[in-house]
């Protein structure tokens, strides 16, 4: 039973009915509609150690090769917005990409679904 802490959303999602549904039914009434408010839907994304290492290596190499071959410091705005993390949940897993502001993309998704 929900207690009012941060685990409420997880509890509500787990308690949703588990009967088989057709894709059309899921489209018409997705599980998050069972929540009291849309703001109760709190997806969480994470990276494995391998994904973090792969991303870190790529970002370091990309910065040196593409943006500051002379060793200068690249200005990326007040909050450092040079990279955008994209997490796309699918029924098979989460597609995870890192996009540089120049447009180059690194896909670190775990496709061993």
N, C-alpha and C positions, 0 to 999 in steps of 0.2 A: 504494500500500500504506500502511495506517495507520502513523503514526510515534509515536503516543503524545501528540500535542499536541491542541489544541482542534479541529482540523480533522478528527479521526477520524470524528465523527458524520456530517459532510457526505460524506466519502469512502464510508462504509458505505451511506448512503442512495442515493448515485449508483450504487453497484455492485449494487443490488438488480435482480432480473430485470425486463426491460422488455416481456415478452410481454403481449399483450392479455388482460385479465381481465374477467369479468363483474362487475357491481356486487355480486352475491351472494358471489363469491369474495373480493372486496376486503373485504367486511364480515366474512367468516369469518376472514380472515388478512390484516389490514392491514399495510402496509409496515413500520411500526415494530416489528412482532413479529419481524422479522429481526435486530433488535439483540440484543446479548448480554444487556443488562439494560435495564429500563425507564428507569433513570436516564441511559442513554446518549441518550435522545430529548431534544433541546434545540431546540425551535422558537424562531425568532427573528422579531420583529416590528419594523417600522420605519415612520416617517412621512415623507412627502414634504415638501418645503419648503412647498408650498401647504397641506397638511393642518396643519402646525405653525402657520402664520400664521393659518389659519381658526380653529383651536382657541384660540390665544392671544387673538385678538380676541374670540371668543365668551366665554371665561372672564372676561376683563376687563369686558366689557359686562354679563355675567350677574351678576358680583359686585356691581357698582355698582347695577344696576337692582333686583335681587331680594334681596340680602343686606345691603347696607350703603349705602342711599341717603343716609344722613347722613354718610358718609365714615368711619365707624368701622372698626375692624379686626375681622374675623370670626374667632372662635376655631374652629379646625378640628382640634384635637387635637394631641398631642405631635409627630406626624409629618406633619401637614398633610393629613389624609385627606379633604378636601372633594370630590375628584374621583376617580372610578374609570375606568381605561382598560380597555376591553373589545376584545380582538382575537379574532375568530372565523374561523379558517381554513375555507374552503370549496373545492370543486373549481373554482370560478370565480374565486376571489380571496379577499382577506381583508376581512371586514366590520370596520370600526373605529368605535367609539363612545366618547364621553366622557360619563360620567354624574355629575351633581352629587349631593351628599348629599341635596338637596331633591327629587330625582327627575327633574329636567329632563335631557333627553338631547340631545346633538349627535352626528349621524351624519356622519363625515368620510370615509366609504368612497369609494373610487374605483370608481364603477360603470361605467367604460368598459372592461368585460371584453369 
